[in-house]
């Protein structure tokens, strides 16, 4: 089809219908990036009109799952930003190691590379067996990949380099088994994960954590939804716990900022002080 301009009033109605029909709330996602992804999907799947696309999303469960996979952003890697993981190793994990049960929430975990990175950090710190890693995402398809713990083998060279730069001193290949072109990570890591769908726009707090990580998710939300998600994290984090965000995200000017102190390395980790 020839590209038709996606007007705001059409998009508002479409997002309300998605929420009412499927229970998924994209209403407060940042509009420019959401429009780009929707226009791309309409073009790729060759819809004759925006309304034909809307009817397919609302009326076909299988297509709706495809829609969620395409609209949510799933870009990640193991030990991404090695300095960030160095800070977790040196300051954050020792500070929460006293807890009888360490609970860590990866919100918007995508395909789970960062969850496995955390599990490896905990194992090397001798903390894995008394830790639970809650891995949540709005997209059920990516959560299936977390459960399997299988990643392309071609990525392992980069992940190994990230791991070493983050302070890792072991042979990274000990954590996975290579078969054909795939790397399967160990069941000892997966057993400590609680994997579940969770929608930051509509769902509530479900536990109290010592560490919450939500990296490069809030940049896709508008200001109201950012504040709503940050309040959810604050409600879910115990005093003295830590909140970690992405490189372009901040607590500055947020409704919870006064309750947090940023760690001095400025690597987007804050400690809850009140």
C-alpha positions as CSV (number, residue, x, y, z in Angstrom):
1,X,0.0,0.0,0.0
2,X,1.0,3.6,-0.5
3,X,2.1,5.0,2.9
4,X,-0.9,6.7,4.6
5,X,-0.3,9.2,7.3
6,X,-1.0,7.8,10.7
7,X,-2.9,10.6,12.5
8,X,-2.9,11.0,16.2
9,X,-6.6,10.5,16.6
10,X,-6.5,7.2,14.6
11,X,-3.6,6.0,16.8
12,X,-5.4,7.0,20.0
13,X,-8.5,5.0,19.0
14,X,-6.4,2.0,17.9
15,X,-4.4,1.9,21.2
16,X,-7.6,2.1,23.2
17,X,-9.1,-0.8,21.3
18,X,-5.9,-2.8,21.8
19,X,-6.1,-2.2,25.5
20,X,-9.8,-3.1,25.7
21,X,-9.5,-6.2,23.5
22,X,-6.2,-7.7,24.6
23,X,-5.3,-5.9,27.9
24,X,-2.0,-4.6,26.6
25,X,-1.5,-0.9,27.3
26,X,0.7,1.0,24.7
27,X,-1.2,4.2,25.2
28,X,1.7,6.0,26.9
29,X,4.5,4.7,24.7
30,X,6.5,7.5,23.1
31,X,4.6,8.4,19.9
32,X,7.4,8.9,17.4
33,X,9.1,5.5,17.9
34,X,5.7,3.8,18.2
35,X,4.5,5.3,14.9
36,X,7.7,4.2,13.2
37,X,7.3,0.6,14.3
38,X,3.6,0.5,13.4
39,X,4.2,2.0,9.9
40,X,7.0,-0.5,9.4
41,X,4.7,-3.4,10.3
42,X,1.9,-2.2,8.1
43,X,4.3,-2.0,5.1
44,X,6.1,-5.3,5.8
45,X,2.8,-7.2,6.1
46,X,1.3,-5.4,3.1
47,X,-2.0,-4.2,4.5
48,X,-4.2,-2.3,2.1
49,X,-5.1,0.3,4.8
50,X,-4.6,1.2,8.4
51,X,-8.1,0.0,9.2
52,X,-7.3,-3.4,7.7
53,X,-4.3,-3.6,9.9
54,X,-6.4,-2.6,12.9
55,X,-9.0,-5.3,12.2
56,X,-6.2,-8.0,12.0
57,X,-4.6,-6.9,15.3
58,X,-7.9,-6.8,17.1
59,X,-9.5,-10.0,15.6
60,X,-6.6,-12.5,15.2
61,X,-4.9,-13.7,18.3
62,X,-1.9,-15.2,16.4
63,X,-1.4,-12.0,14.5
64,X,-1.6,-10.0,17.7
65,X,1.2,-12.1,19.2
66,X,3.3,-11.2,16.1
67,X,2.3,-7.5,16.6
68,X,3.6,-7.5,20.2
69,X,6.9,-9.1,19.1
70,X,7.4,-6.5,16.4
71,X,6.3,-3.4,18.4
72,X,8.2,-4.1,21.6
73,X,12.0,-3.5,21.3
74,X,14.3,-6.4,22.0
75,X,17.9,-5.4,21.7
76,X,20.3,-6.6,24.3
77,X,23.5,-8.5,24.9
78,X,25.3,-10.2,27.8
79,X,27.4,-7.9,30.0
80,X,26.4,-4.9,27.9
81,X,28.2,-1.8,29.2
82,X,31.0,-3.8,31.1
83,X,31.7,-0.9,33.5
84,X,28.1,-1.2,34.7
85,X,28.7,-4.8,35.5
86,X,32.0,-4.0,37.2
87,X,30.0,-1.7,39.5
88,X,27.5,-4.4,40.3
89,X,30.4,-6.8,41.1
90,X,32.3,-4.4,43.3
91,X,29.6,-2.3,45.1
92,X,26.1,-3.6,44.6
93,X,26.3,-7.3,45.2
94,X,28.5,-7.0,48.4
95,X,25.9,-4.5,49.7
96,X,23.0,-6.9,49.3
97,X,24.8,-10.1,50.1
98,X,23.6,-10.1,53.7
99,X,20.0,-10.8,52.7
100,X,18.9,-14.4,53.6
101,X,17.2,-14.5,50.2
102,X,18.4,-12.1,47.5
103,X,15.6,-11.0,45.2
104,X,16.5,-9.3,41.9
105,X,13.9,-8.1,39.3
106,X,14.9,-7.7,35.6
107,X,11.9,-5.6,34.3
108,X,11.6,-5.6,30.6
109,X,14.1,-8.4,30.4
110,X,13.7,-9.1,26.6
111,X,15.4,-12.4,25.6
112,X,17.3,-12.6,28.9
113,X,20.9,-11.9,28.1
114,X,21.2,-9.6,31.1
115,X,19.4,-12.0,33.4
116,X,22.0,-14.7,32.5
117,X,24.8,-12.1,33.0
118,X,23.4,-11.4,36.5
119,X,23.2,-15.2,37.3
120,X,26.8,-15.5,36.4
121,X,27.8,-12.6,38.6
122,X,25.9,-14.2,41.5
123,X,27.5,-17.6,40.9
124,X,31.0,-16.1,41.0
125,X,30.1,-14.2,44.2
126,X,28.9,-17.4,45.8
127,X,25.3,-16.0,46.1
128,X,23.4,-17.8,43.3
129,X,21.9,-20.6,45.5
130,X,20.2,-18.1,47.8
131,X,19.1,-15.7,45.0
132,X,16.0,-15.5,42.9
133,X,16.0,-13.6,39.6
134,X,12.6,-12.4,38.5
135,X,12.6,-12.0,34.7
136,X,9.6,-10.2,33.3
137,X,8.5,-8.8,30.0
138,X,5.3,-7.7,28.2
139,X,6.2,-10.1,25.3
140,X,5.6,-13.8,26.0
141,X,7.6,-14.9,23.0
142,X,10.9,-13.5,24.3
143,X,10.2,-15.1,27.7
144,X,10.2,-18.5,26.0
145,X,13.8,-17.8,24.9
146,X,14.8,-17.0,28.5
147,X,13.4,-20.3,29.7
148,X,15.4,-22.2,27.1
149,X,18.7,-20.4,27.7
150,X,19.8,-20.9,24.1
151,X,21.6,-18.1,22.2
152,X,23.4,-18.0,18.9
153,X,27.0,-19.3,19.2
154,X,28.3,-16.5,17.0
155,X,27.5,-14.0,19.8
156,X,29.7,-15.7,22.4
157,X,33.0,-14.1,21.3
158,X,31.5,-10.6,22.0
159,X,29.8,-11.7,25.2
160,X,33.1,-13.3,26.4
161,X,35.0,-10.0,25.7
162,X,32.3,-8.0,27.6
163,X,32.5,-10.5,30.5
164,X,36.3,-10.1,30.8
165,X,36.0,-6.3,30.6
166,X,33.4,-6.5,33.4
167,X,35.9,-8.1,35.7
168,X,35.2,-11.7,34.9
169,X,38.2,-14.0,35.5
170,X,36.9,-17.4,34.6
171,X,36.7,-19.1,31.2
172,X,33.3,-17.8,29.9
173,X,32.7,-20.9,27.9
174,X,32.3,-23.0,31.1
175,X,28.8,-21.4,31.5
176,X,27.4,-22.9,28.2
177,X,27.5,-26.0,26.1
178,X,28.1,-25.5,22.3
179,X,26.0,-27.6,19.9
180,X,26.0,-26.9,16.2
181,X,25.5,-23.1,16.0
182,X,23.9,-22.6,19.4
183,X,25.1,-22.1,23.0
184,X,22.9,-23.6,25.8
185,X,23.5,-22.1,29.2
186,X,23.5,-24.2,32.3
187,X,20.4,-25.3,34.2
188,X,22.0,-24.2,37.4
189,X,21.5,-20.7,36.2
190,X,18.0,-21.1,34.8
191,X,16.7,-22.8,38.0
192,X,17.2,-19.6,40.0
193,X,15.0,-17.6,37.5
194,X,11.3,-16.9,37.9
195,X,10.1,-16.1,34.4
196,X,6.7,-14.4,34.0
197,X,4.8,-11.8,31.8
198,X,4.5,-8.4,33.4
199,X,3.2,-5.1,31.9
200,X,4.8,-2.0,33.4
201,X,1.9,0.1,32.1
202,X,-0.9,-1.9,33.9
203,X,0.5,-4.4,36.4
204,X,1.3,-3.9,40.0
205,X,4.2,-4.6,42.4
206,X,4.5,-8.3,43.2
207,X,7.4,-8.6,45.6
208,X,10.0,-6.7,47.5
209,X,13.5,-6.6,46.0
210,X,17.0,-5.7,46.9
211,X,17.9,-4.8,43.2
212,X,15.7,-3.8,40.3
213,X,17.1,-3.5,36.7
214,X,15.1,-1.9,33.9
215,X,17.6,-0.8,31.3
216,X,16.6,1.0,28.1
217,X,12.9,0.4,28.5
218,X,11.8,3.8,29.9
219,X,13.1,5.7,26.8
220,X,10.1,4.2,24.9
221,X,7.6,5.7,27.4
222,X,6.2,9.2,27.7
223,X,6.9,11.2,30.9
224,X,3.7,10.1,32.6
225,X,4.3,6.4,32.0
226,X,8.0,6.8,33.0
227,X,6.9,8.2,36.4
228,X,4.3,5.5,36.8
229,X,6.9,2.8,36.2
230,X,9.4,4.4,38.5
231,X,6.8,4.6,41.2
232,X,6.1,0.9,40.7
233,X,9.9,0.2,41.2
234,X,10.0,2.4,44.3
235,X,7.0,0.5,45.7
236,X,8.9,-2.8,45.0
237,X,12.3,-1.9,46.3
238,X,13.3,-2.1,49.9
239,X,15.2,0.8,51.6
240,X,18.9,0.3,51.0
241,X,18.2,-1.5,47.7
242,X,19.4,-0.5,44.3
243,X,17.7,0.6,41.1
244,X,19.6,0.4,37.7
245,X,18.5,2.1,34.5
246,X,19.8,2.4,31.0
247,X,22.5,4.8,29.8
248,X,20.0,7.4,28.5
249,X,17.6,7.1,31.5
250,X,17.6,9.0,34.8
251,X,15.8,9.6,38.0
252,X,16.4,13.4,37.7
253,X,13.1,15.3,37.7
254,X,11.2,12.1,38.5
255,X,8.6,12.0,41.4
256,X,10.9,9.6,43.4
257,X,14.2,11.3,42.9
258,X,14.5,12.7,46.4
259,X,14.5,9.2,47.9
260,X,17.6,8.1,45.9
261,X,21.3,8.7,45.7
262,X,23.2,8.0,42.5
263,X,26.4,5.9,42.9
264,X,29.4,8.2,42.2
265,X,30.6,6.4,39.0
266,X,27.4,7.8,37.3
267,X,26.7,4.4,35.7
268,X,22.9,4.8,36.2
269,X,22.6,2.9,39.5
270,X,20.8,4.6,42.4
271,X,20.6,3.5,46.0
272,X,17.3,4.0,47.8
273,X,18.1,6.0,51.0
274,X,14.6,6.6,52.4
